[in-house]
Amino acid sequence: MSGGGIRPATSFTSAARETLKNRTLRANLGFATRTICAKRERVVDEIEDWQATRSAGAALKDHALANLEENLLLLEKQVEAAGGTVHWAATAQEAVEIVAKIARSHRISEVVKVKSITSDEIELNDSLKKQGIEAIETDLAELICQLADDSPSHILVPAIHKNREEIRQLFATKLGVEIESSEPHRLAEVARLHLREKFLTAKMAVSGANFAVASTGSIGIVESEGNGRMCLTLPDILVTIMGIEKVLPEWSDVATLMRLLPRSSTAERMNPYTSVWTGVTPGDGPQEFHLILLDNGRTNVLDDPVGRQTLRCIRCSACLNVCPVYQRVGGHAYGSVYPGPIGAILTPQLLAMADENANTLPFASSMCGACYEACPVKINIPEVLAYLRGKTHKQPVELAAFQVAYWVMSDSRRFSAALRGKRIGASVASMFGLVKGWTDSREMPEVPAESFRDWWRKRDR
């Protein structure tokens, strides 16, 4: 499977210029996001205290992050007490090697996977393949991307950029199955038959985690298809890769998030499948459980007083569905497994603001604020976008302009003189085309013949 990872191959501007040419992509995205948003609005409106629930979600995530070390150590203790093994991975490479080592120790050459954006972040599939281990995606949309040698373009619906006919043709080509129609139930049946053998023969499964409860050492996955339940119960060995920010102190925290997550992601009141397990149970399910706690830049994000709110994210994708930029350019333009508004702030921070292409992502926004209004845990994405822009965009001319503006506006006499002179300045700028780049996409504001200050002085009091 190509793609994956968080390091963009090119700048957002260059990538978006290409994806904007694809009219089919925009049509697919527009239809899907409008449908999801309309359904979400209906189920959210059913909760009278939705805003209070959002605030509670933000508060509990902040509390968990503030006590992250304590929570993780307790989680490790409880998982191991229940018969599991905990591994700590500082980098993506370390996490991949842990998974590969477990597979090699059991002479396993094929593993089944629950949909996991964290495993995509560390490029697990491609890395395992280089070591002779095949990772089989069992989520329908992830399977579509894998068969197409494509990368996911949406957090919740990885194949949102493809329509039913494209999927029918893909299945016919890659699976060698004649499919008479592109009806969803027929496509799902083909995938189910293809995957059933994998479920029944796999000795090892890899999953992500939607949450972990430190007090009991429990891990939880929410999904809609049932493929996750098959992966979590049938294989002998289960390996879970979890970002360290997913740990919660108590079960009461999970209850709050479960009011927020399904409504914000799939626009459902409750997830069809919620699977929770604690360590190993003799004679029931996997008899070997490994939990990999992944950092991969997260502690750097946690250290930033403005950026750390990004780690509240529960991967619901609500911000993608309402974003006018994402709706037009699609997920691939972001060059990361984390697309859309959340990806625009998470990706550059995970890379420690050291990747030139990733640093263009904070500018992939109209700053309309729709993402903040949609976020179930109140991540102020526009605030973080503006903050990251200030850290990355260091144009000398722009900095000089702001310094001059600061000097002028810090004194009332200078500011008054500047207002009187702006009519001349605007005329000169228009005459010589000094603002052409700005006026290519917007109209130059008309400067009043008389300023408010001049009018006030002449006013009869």
C-alpha positions as CSV (number, residue, x, y, z in Angstrom):
1,M,0.0,0.0,0.0
2,S,1.5,3.3,-1.0
3,G,1.2,6.5,1.0
4,G,0.8,6.6,4.8
5,G,3.1,8.5,7.1
6,I,2.9,12.1,8.1
7,R,5.7,13.7,6.1
8,P,4.3,15.5,3.0
9,A,6.2,14.9,-0.3
10,T,5.4,18.5,-1.5
11,S,3.9,21.7,-0.3
12,F,0.2,22.0,0.2
13,T,0.0,24.7,-2.5
14,S,1.6,22.4,-5.1
15,A,-0.5,19.4,-4.1
16,A,-3.8,21.4,-4.0
17,R,-3.1,22.8,-7.4
18,E,-3.2,19.3,-8.8
19,T,-6.1,17.9,-6.9
20,L,-8.3,20.9,-7.8
21,K,-8.2,19.7,-11.4
22,N,-10.1,16.5,-10.4
23,R,-13.8,17.3,-10.8
24,T,-14.9,13.8,-9.9
25,L,-13.0,14.1,-6.6
26,R,-14.8,17.3,-5.7
27,A,-18.2,15.8,-6.6
28,N,-17.5,12.7,-4.4
29,L,-16.3,14.8,-1.5
30,G,-19.1,17.3,-1.7
31,F,-21.8,14.7,-1.8
32,A,-20.3,12.6,1.1
33,T,-19.5,15.5,3.4
34,R,-22.9,17.2,2.9
35,T,-24.6,13.9,3.7
36,I,-22.6,13.4,6.9
37,C,-23.0,16.9,8.1
38,A,-26.8,16.9,7.6
39,K,-27.1,13.6,9.6
40,R,-24.7,14.9,12.3
41,E,-26.7,18.0,12.8
42,R,-29.9,16.0,13.4
43,V,-28.4,13.8,16.1
44,V,-26.5,16.6,17.8
45,D,-29.7,18.6,18.1
46,E,-31.2,15.8,20.1
47,I,-28.8,16.6,23.0
48,E,-30.0,19.7,24.9
49,D,-26.7,20.1,26.8
50,W,-24.4,19.5,23.7
51,Q,-22.3,22.6,24.4
52,A,-21.8,21.6,28.0
53,T,-20.9,18.1,26.9
54,R,-18.3,19.5,24.5
55,S,-16.8,21.6,27.4
56,A,-16.8,18.4,29.6
57,G,-15.0,16.5,26.8
58,A,-12.4,19.2,26.5
59,A,-11.9,19.4,30.3
60,L,-11.5,15.7,30.8
61,K,-9.0,15.4,27.9
62,D,-7.0,18.4,29.3
63,H,-7.0,16.7,32.8
64,A,-5.8,13.4,31.3
65,L,-3.0,15.2,29.4
66,A,-2.0,17.2,32.5
67,N,-1.5,13.9,34.3
68,L,-0.2,11.9,31.3
69,E,2.9,10.3,33.0
70,E,0.9,9.1,36.0
71,N,-1.9,7.7,33.8
72,L,0.5,5.9,31.5
73,L,2.4,4.3,34.3
74,L,-0.8,3.1,35.9
75,L,-2.0,1.8,32.5
76,E,1.2,-0.2,32.1
77,K,0.9,-1.7,35.6
78,Q,-2.7,-2.8,35.0
79,V,-2.1,-4.2,31.5
80,E,0.7,-6.3,32.8
81,A,-1.2,-7.4,35.8
82,A,-3.9,-8.7,33.4
83,G,-1.4,-10.8,31.4
84,G,-0.5,-8.3,28.7
85,T,2.9,-6.9,27.7
86,V,3.6,-3.1,27.4
87,H,6.2,-1.7,25.0
88,W,7.3,2.0,24.8
89,A,8.1,3.4,21.4
90,A,9.7,6.8,21.1
91,T,9.6,6.8,17.3
92,A,7.7,5.3,14.4
93,Q,10.7,3.1,13.6
94,E,10.8,1.7,17.1
95,A,7.1,0.8,17.0
96,V,7.4,-0.9,13.6
97,E,10.3,-3.0,14.8
98,I,8.4,-4.1,17.9
99,V,5.5,-5.3,15.7
100,A,7.9,-7.1,13.3
101,K,9.9,-8.7,16.1
102,I,6.6,-10.1,17.6
103,A,5.6,-11.5,14.2
104,R,9.1,-13.0,13.5
105,S,9.2,-14.7,16.9
106,H,6.1,-16.6,15.9
107,R,7.1,-17.1,12.3
108,I,4.1,-15.2,11.1
109,S,4.2,-13.8,7.6
110,E,0.6,-12.3,7.4
111,V,-1.3,-10.2,9.9
112,V,-4.9,-8.8,9.8
113,K,-5.5,-5.2,10.7
114,V,-8.2,-3.2,12.3
115,K,-8.6,0.3,10.8
116,S,-5.8,2.3,12.6
117,I,-4.7,5.7,11.6
118,T,-1.9,5.4,14.1
119,S,-0.5,2.5,12.2
120,D,-0.7,4.5,9.0
121,E,1.2,7.3,10.8
122,I,4.2,5.0,11.3
123,E,3.8,3.5,7.8
124,L,3.4,0.0,9.3
125,N,2.2,-1.8,6.2
126,D,5.0,-0.8,3.9
127,S,7.6,-1.3,6.6
128,L,6.4,-4.8,7.4
129,K,6.2,-5.7,3.7
130,K,10.0,-4.9,3.4
131,Q,10.5,-7.5,6.1
132,G,8.4,-10.2,4.4
133,I,5.3,-9.7,6.5
134,E,2.0,-8.9,4.7
135,A,-0.5,-6.6,6.5
136,I,-4.1,-7.1,5.4
137,E,-6.5,-4.3,5.9
138,T,-10.0,-5.5,6.9
139,D,-11.9,-2.3,7.1
140,L,-13.8,-1.9,3.8
141,A,-12.5,1.6,3.0
142,E,-9.0,0.7,4.0
143,L,-9.1,-2.4,1.9
144,I,-10.2,-0.3,-1.1
145,C,-7.2,2.0,-0.6
146,Q,-4.9,-1.0,-0.2
147,L,-6.1,-2.7,-3.3
148,A,-5.8,0.5,-5.3
149,D,-2.3,1.1,-4.0
150,D,-3.7,4.4,-2.7
151,S,-3.5,6.3,0.5
152,P,-6.5,7.3,2.8
153,S,-7.9,10.7,2.2
154,H,-10.2,11.0,5.2
155,I,-9.8,10.1,8.9
156,L,-13.2,8.3,9.2
157,V,-13.9,7.4,5.5
158,P,-10.5,6.6,4.0
159,A,-11.9,6.0,0.5
160,I,-14.2,9.0,0.4
161,H,-12.6,10.2,-2.8
162,K,-13.8,7.1,-4.7
163,N,-17.3,6.5,-6.0
164,R,-19.1,3.1,-6.2
165,E,-18.4,2.5,-9.9
166,E,-14.7,3.1,-9.3
167,I,-14.8,0.6,-6.4
168,R,-16.6,-2.0,-8.6
169,Q,-14.0,-1.8,-11.3
170,L,-11.2,-2.0,-8.7
171,F,-12.7,-5.2,-7.1
172,A,-13.2,-6.8,-10.5
173,T,-9.6,-6.1,-11.4
174,K,-7.8,-6.9,-8.2
175,L,-10.0,-9.7,-6.8
176,G,-11.0,-11.2,-10.1
177,V,-14.6,-11.1,-9.3
178,E,-17.3,-10.3,-11.8
179,I,-19.7,-7.8,-10.1
180,E,-23.0,-7.1,-12.0
181,S,-23.7,-3.9,-10.1
182,S,-22.2,-1.2,-7.9
183,E,-24.9,-1.4,-5.2
184,P,-23.3,-1.0,-1.8
185,H,-24.5,-4.3,-0.4
186,R,-23.0,-6.2,-3.4
187,L,-19.6,-4.5,-3.0
188,A,-19.7,-5.2,0.7
189,E,-20.5,-8.9,0.0
190,V,-17.5,-9.2,-2.3
191,A,-15.2,-7.7,0.4
192,R,-16.7,-9.9,3.1
193,L,-16.1,-13.1,1.1
194,H,-12.5,-12.0,0.4
195,L,-11.8,-11.3,4.0
196,R,-13.5,-14.2,5.7
197,E,-10.6,-16.6,4.9
198,K,-8.2,-14.1,6.3
199,F,-10.0,-13.8,9.5
200,L,-10.2,-17.6,10.0
201,T,-6.6,-18.3,9.2
202,A,-4.8,-15.3,10.7
203,K,-2.6,-15.9,13.8
204,M,-1.9,-12.3,14.6
205,A,-3.9,-9.0,14.4
206,V,-2.8,-5.4,14.7
207,S,-5.2,-2.7,16.0
208,G,-5.2,0.9,17.1
209,A,-7.1,2.2,20.1
210,N,-9.8,4.8,20.5
211,F,-9.1,4.9,24.3
212,A,-7.4,3.2,27.2
213,V,-8.6,3.3,30.8
214,A,-5.6,3.6,33.2
215,S,-7.5,2.4,36.3
216,T,-8.3,-1.0,34.8
217,G,-5.8,-1.4,32.0
218,S,-8.6,-1.7,29.5
219,I,-8.4,-0.9,25.8
220,G,-11.3,0.1,23.6
221,I,-12.1,0.2,19.9
222,V,-15.2,1.6,18.2
223,E,-16.2,0.6,14.7
224,S,-19.1,0.2,12.3
225,E,-18.5,-3.0,10.3
226,G,-17.6,-5.8,12.7
227,N,-14.3,-6.5,11.1
228,G,-12.6,-5.1,14.2
229,R,-14.5,-7.6,16.4
230,M,-13.2,-10.5,14.2
231,C,-9.6,-9.3,14.4
232,L,-9.8,-8.7,18.2
233,T,-11.2,-12.2,19.0
234,L,-10.1,-14.8,16.4
235,P,-6.2,-14.5,16.2
236,D,-3.9,-16.0,18.8
237,I,-1.9,-12.8,19.1
238,L,-3.1,-9.2,19.3
239,V,-0.9,-6.1,19.1
240,T,-2.3,-2.7,19.7
241,I,-0.5,0.5,18.7
242,M,-1.8,3.5,20.7
243,G,-0.8,7.1,20.8
244,I,0.1,8.1,24.3
245,E,-2.6,10.8,24.3
246,K,-5.4,8.3,24.1
247,V,-5.2,7.2,27.8
248,L,-8.0,8.3,30.2
249,P,-7.9,8.0,34.0
250,E,-11.4,6.5,34.6
251,W,-14.4,4.8,32.9
252,S,-16.5,7.9,33.6
253,D,-14.4,9.8,31.1
254,V,-15.2,7.2,28.4
255,A,-18.9,7.7,29.0
256,T,-18.6,11.4,28.2
257,L,-16.5,10.7,25.0
258,M,-19.0,8.1,23.9
259,R,-21.7,10.8,23.8
260,L,-19.5,12.9,21.6
261,L,-17.6,10.6,19.3
262,P,-20.4,8.6,17.4
263,R,-22.5,11.7,16.8
264,S,-19.5,13.7,15.6
265,S,-18.0,11.0,13.4
266,T,-20.6,8.7,11.9
267,A,-23.6,10.8,12.9
268,E,-25.0,7.9,15.0
269,R,-26.3,7.9,18.6
270,M,-24.2,4.8,19.4
271,N,-21.5,2.9,17.6
272,P,-22.6,-0.4,16.1
273,Y,-19.5,-2.2,17.6
274,T,-17.7,-1.2,20.8
275,S,-15.0,-3.7,21.8
276,V,-13.2,-3.5,25.1
277,W,-10.6,-5.9,26.4
278,T,-8.3,-6.1,29.4
279,G,-5.1,-8.1,29.1
280,V,-5.5,-11.9,28.4
281,T,-8.4,-14.2,29.3
282,P,-7.4,-17.9,29.3
283,G,-9.4,-19.8,26.7
284,D,-11.1,-16.7,25.4
285,G,-9.8,-14.5,22.6
286,P,-6.1,-13.8,21.9
287,Q,-3.8,-15.5,24.3
288,E,-1.0,-13.0,23.8
289,F,-1.5,-9.3,24.0
290,H,1.0,-6.5,23.4
291,L,0.3,-2.8,23.9
292,I,2.7,-0.4,22.1
293,L,2.6,3.1,23.6
294,L,3.7,5.5,20.8
295,D,5.2,8.9,21.3
296,N,6.5,9.9,17.8
297,G,6.5,13.6,18.6
298,R,3.5,13.8,20.9
299,T,5.5,14.9,24.0
300,N,6.9,17.8,22.0
301,V,3.3,18.9,21.2
302,L,2.4,18.5,24.9
303,D,5.2,20.9,25.8
304,D,3.7,23.7,23.8
305,P,1.2,25.7,25.8
306,V,-0.8,26.7,22.7
307,G,-0.4,23.6,20.5
308,R,-1.1,21.0,23.2
309,Q,-4.8,21.3,22.8
310,T,-4.3,19.5,19.5
311,L,-3.8,16.3,21.5
312,R,-7.4,16.4,22.7
313,C,-8.4,15.1,19.2
314,I,-10.6,12.0,19.3
315,R,-10.3,11.4,15.5
316,C,-13.9,12.0,14.8
317,S,-13.3,13.9,11.5
318,A,-16.0,16.5,12.1
319,C,-13.6,19.3,11.2
320,L,-12.9,17.7,7.8
321,N,-16.5,17.5,6.9
322,V,-17.3,21.2,7.5
323,C,-14.0,22.6,6.1
324,P,-14.4,24.4,2.7
325,V,-10.8,23.9,1.9
326,Y,-10.9,20.1,2.5
327,Q,-14.1,19.8,0.5
328,R,-12.4,21.2,-2.6
329,V,-8.9,19.8,-2.5
330,G,-9.4,16.5,-0.8
331,G,-7.3,14.7,1.8
332,H,-4.3,13.8,-0.5
333,A,-3.4,17.4,-0.9
334,Y,-2.3,17.5,2.8
335,G,0.3,14.8,2.1
336,S,-0.3,13.2,5.6
337,V,-2.5,10.6,7.0
338,Y,-4.0,13.4,9.1
339,P,-5.8,15.6,6.5
340,G,-8.1,18.6,6.9
341,P,-8.0,21.2,9.7
342,I,-6.8,18.8,12.4
343,G,-4.0,17.6,10.1
344,A,-3.0,21.1,9.4
345,I,-2.1,21.7,13.0
346,L,-1.1,18.1,14.1
347,T,1.2,17.1,11.3
348,P,3.7,20.1,11.5
349,Q,3.8,19.8,15.3
350,L,4.5,16.0,15.2
351,L,7.4,16.8,12.9
352,A,8.6,19.5,15.4
353,M,8.0,22.3,12.9
354,A,11.1,21.1,11.1
355,D,9.6,19.9,7.8
356,E,9.3,22.6,5.1
357,N,6.4,21.0,3.3
358,A,4.5,20.3,6.5
359,N,4.9,23.9,7.6
360,T,2.7,25.0,4.6
361,L,-0.3,23.2,6.1
362,P,-1.3,25.9,8.6
363,F,-2.0,28.1,5.6
364,A,-4.5,25.5,4.2
365,S,-7.4,27.3,5.8
366,S,-9.8,30.1,5.2
367,M,-9.9,30.7,9.0
368,C,-13.7,30.6,8.9
369,G,-13.9,28.9,12.2
370,A,-16.3,26.1,11.2
371,C,-13.8,23.5,12.4
372,Y,-13.8,24.9,15.9
373,E,-17.6,25.0,16.1
374,A,-17.8,21.4,14.9
375,C,-15.0,20.0,17.2
376,P,-16.6,17.9,20.0
377,V,-13.7,18.6,22.3
378,K,-13.4,22.3,21.5
379,I,-9.9,22.3,19.9
380,N,-9.5,26.0,18.9
381,I,-8.1,25.1,15.5
382,P,-8.1,28.6,14.1
383,E,-6.1,29.8,17.1
384,V,-3.5,27.0,16.6
385,L,-3.4,27.7,12.9
386,A,-2.6,31.4,13.5
387,Y,0.0,30.5,16.1
388,L,1.8,28.0,13.8
389,R,1.7,30.5,10.9
390,G,3.5,33.0,13.2
391,K,6.1,30.3,13.9
392,T,6.8,29.4,10.3
393,H,6.1,32.4,8.2
394,K,9.1,34.7,8.6
395,Q,9.0,36.9,5.5
396,P,11.3,39.9,6.1
397,V,9.0,42.3,4.2
398,E,6.0,41.2,6.1
399,L,7.8,41.4,9.5
400,A,9.0,44.9,8.6
401,A,5.5,46.0,7.7
402,F,4.1,44.8,11.0
403,Q,6.9,46.5,12.9
404,V,6.0,49.8,11.2
405,A,2.3,49.2,11.9
406,Y,3.1,48.6,15.6
407,W,5.1,51.9,15.7
408,V,2.4,53.9,14.0
409,M,-0.5,52.5,16.1
410,S,1.2,52.8,19.4
411,D,1.0,56.6,19.3
412,S,-2.3,58.5,18.8
413,R,-0.8,61.3,16.8
414,R,1.1,59.1,14.5
415,F,-2.0,56.9,14.0
416,S,-4.1,60.0,13.2
417,A,-1.5,61.2,10.7
418,A,-1.5,57.8,9.1
419,L,-5.2,57.8,8.7
420,R,-5.1,61.2,6.9
421,G,-2.4,59.9,4.6
422,K,-4.0,56.5,3.7
423,R,-6.2,58.0,1.0
424,I,-3.0,59.1,-0.9
425,G,-1.4,55.7,-0.1
426,A,-4.3,53.8,-1.5
427,S,-4.4,55.8,-4.7
428,V,-0.6,55.3,-5.2
429,A,-0.9,51.6,-4.5
430,S,-3.7,51.2,-7.0
431,M,-2.0,53.3,-9.6
432,F,1.3,51.3,-9.5
433,G,-0.3,47.9,-9.0
434,L,1.4,47.4,-5.6
435,V,-1.5,45.4,-4.3
436,K,-2.2,43.4,-7.4
437,G,-1.7,40.1,-5.8
438,W,-4.2,41.0,-3.1
439,T,-6.8,42.4,-5.5
440,D,-6.7,39.4,-7.8
441,S,-9.1,37.6,-5.5
442,R,-10.8,40.5,-3.7
443,E,-11.8,44.1,-4.1
444,M,-9.8,47.0,-2.8
445,P,-11.8,48.6,0.0
446,E,-13.0,52.1,-0.9
447,V,-11.3,54.7,1.3
448,P,-13.8,57.3,2.7
449,A,-13.3,61.0,1.6
450,E,-13.4,62.0,5.2
451,S,-12.1,60.1,8.2
452,F,-14.1,59.6,11.4
453,R,-11.7,61.7,13.4
454,D,-12.0,64.6,10.9
455,W,-15.7,64.4,11.0
456,W,-15.7,64.3,14.8
457,R,-13.6,67.5,15.0
458,K,-15.9,69.4,12.8
459,R,-19.1,68.1,14.5
460,D,-21.3,70.6,16.2
461,R,-21.2,69.7,19.9
